[in-house]
Amino acid sequence: MSSMDEVWAAMKRENDVRPVAFRAKPPKDAPSTKAKKAKKPLTAMAMAKEDAARSIEVTTADETSRDGDLDELGDDVAAMTLTADDILIKHQRDLNCLSDEQQGVRKRAISVLSAVVAAAPPSILPALFPSFAKPLFKRFNDPVEKVRDTSIQLTTTFLLHHDNLLPILPYLMPAVVTRLGSPWSFDEKLQVFIASETLRAAHERGRIFVPEADVGPYKKPREPSEEVRGHLITLLHTLLEVLFAQQASSLLNAYVYDILCVLVLGVHDHCPDVAIRSCDALVPLSHNMVSVLKHFSVALVRACKHLLEHRMARVRVAAMRCIRDLVMVPNVEKCKGSGTEAIADLVAYQDENIIPVSAFYTHEVKVNVFAKLDQDANVSVRRAFYETIMAWLTHLPDRYDHEPRLMPYLLSAVADECAEISQLAMATIEALGKRYALEHPDDVIERTQYAVDGSAFCNFEAPYPSPFPGRPSLGTRLYIRGRCRRFINTLLRELSHWQGPSGCMPRDCCCAFSSTAKTRSRSTCTTWWRI
């Protein structure tokens, strides 16, 4: 035993091994016993070396970030060079993840697919859409709003570049209609869209008044998000524009009724953007599907009527333009505009010889919406309204039946404070006068041949008020004189109204009428003298 200790000691002496003293480690909070060494002041050389090191570090970081940007650019270039088959093979798992039960997985998958579609060239999108279509359509009913919204926007992007929608429509339209869930239906007998079957059944049984308790409370839309509802209407609008541009409107024959019910739901939406997009979507329908829209135009005008009293000017403008085109949908068999029957509702016209049965049991109030638009404070709203009146008086096949109801608003446009509207109204009146002279040559030829141009006591050299540059033509004077006899007495009575603003519009109309017609009616002068 001693020999082994001696051998071990000899080995330590040979290797110069010193004994190690074991000390307990002090706690972290204990103060340090070592004295801190004072830092030597940096010399100029040391400071220069430190600045150089810092510049190298910054340069390296910048180069790294640039390399990252180049990598991302390379990824984008690589994505642009991929074919449709390569993208489908690479992202098939993301398509499958759209049906995953976990919300996070679906959100990640839809984000990846959105980035892929955004980076892909438009030329390969038609090849991708058939494989992307069904998984995207199923996500229209996803409980996550982001997934629904992104899937709808991706579908809209695909529709813009797809050229064969025949195999897509049987899957797309049920997905859109099911998600929005429109309760509106068309009543052919009443020419209106009705949302409550209780009201329809009560009317069929002859009931005049239905309590609100029987109708039921207000039902919230099936899609709670206003943005998603707006994107669904935009998807429908894009679908219509693409099909009409491809001259494939016949593909919509099986779905046009569902589209109309969805758009009527959008017109009654509380979100103004959804209502505007719905009105904009009805315009191409009225231009390209005349054979179908002529049966629904009156009901659609009545459905859009309430938007003319909306608090936002842009909603009123969109509704006015939509109503203009719906009324002018041609009905060739009857030589009329298919929606002209709704003009009486817009001006609150009631025949004196016709009394509704409901008037004997409850009150009935009709509001002249056009009178409100004529006095609208927004110039764009008045411009859209007056352009509608001018278009109807110029292009409607049955315009002669509605001229007495629309002429007061045209004369009011002449006296409008906006110079552009006033000049446009003057040009319209001159065009109508020339057309009247061509259509009624017998009324004009005698005055023209014998140079009979008013009374000899008239002062033809007196200046005319603005915006009249001079005396209107003979055809214009005869045209205005023949149309204004039905309402001139009503305008004169309104001049004595006790409210000041109520007499402004009749005053302007009378001024425009007297400057345009230059008539000497005994009854008119007598009424004017009494006032």
Number of C-alpha atoms within 10 A of each C-alpha: 5 7 8 9 10 11 10 11 12 12 12 13 10 8 8 9 10 8 7 6 5 6 6 5 6 9 7 7 6 7 8 9 6 6 6 7 6 6 6 6 8 10 9 9 8 11 12 12 12 13 11 12 12 12 12 12 12 12 12 12 12 12 12 12 12 12 12 12 12 12 12 12 12 12 13 14 13 12 17 15 12 14 15 18 11 12 17 17 9 10 15 14 11 19 20 12 19 23 17 14 9 10 16 10 15 23 19 15 21 23 16 15 21 16 10 16 18 12 15 22 15 16 12 18 19 17 16 19 20 15 13 19 17 15 16 25 20 16 22 25 17 18 10 14 18 15 22 23 20 21 25 23 18 20 18 19 18 21 23 17 15 20 12 13 16 10 9 15 16 12 13 19 17 13 19 22 16 12 17 21 15 20 16 19 18 17 13 11 6 11 16 19 22 18 16 13 13 14 19 14 11 15 13 10 9 9 12 15 12 12 8 9 7 10 13 10 8 6 7 7 16 12 16 11 13 16 15 21 24 21 19 28 27 20 22 22 23 17 19 21 19 19 20 19 11 11 11 14 17 11 14 19 10 11 14 17 16 18 23 23 21 23 26 26 22 25 26 16 18 10 15 20 19 26 25 23 22 29 27 19 24 23 18 16 23 22 15 17 17 17 12 14 24 20 16 21 27 25 23 27 26 19 18 21 20 15 23 23 15 14 10 12 19 16 21 25 23 23 26 26 17 24 27 21 23 29 25 22 26 23 17 13 6 10 11 19 24 25 26 24 16 21 19 14 18 19 16 15 13 12 7 6 5 7 10 9 9 13 11 10 10 10 7 9 7 11 12 13 16 21 15 13 21 20 17 15 11 13 15 15 22 24 22 20 25 25 21 19 20 22 16 22 21 15 11 20 19 16 17 10 12 16 16 17 16 19 20 24 21 25 25 24 31 29 23 23 10 13 14 12 21 23 18 16 25 21 14 19 26 18 15 19 21 17 15 20 20 13 12 13 11 10 15 16 12 11 13 11 8 8 9 10 11 14 11 8 6 10 9 13 8 9 11 14 11 14 15 16 10 15 17 19 15 21 25 21 22 20 22 24 19 11 18 20 13 12 13 19 14 11 19 20 15 18 19 13 12 9 10 9 10 14 17 16 23 22 17 19 24 21 16 24 21 15 18 25 22 18 17 11 10 9 10 14 11 10 13 13 8 8 10
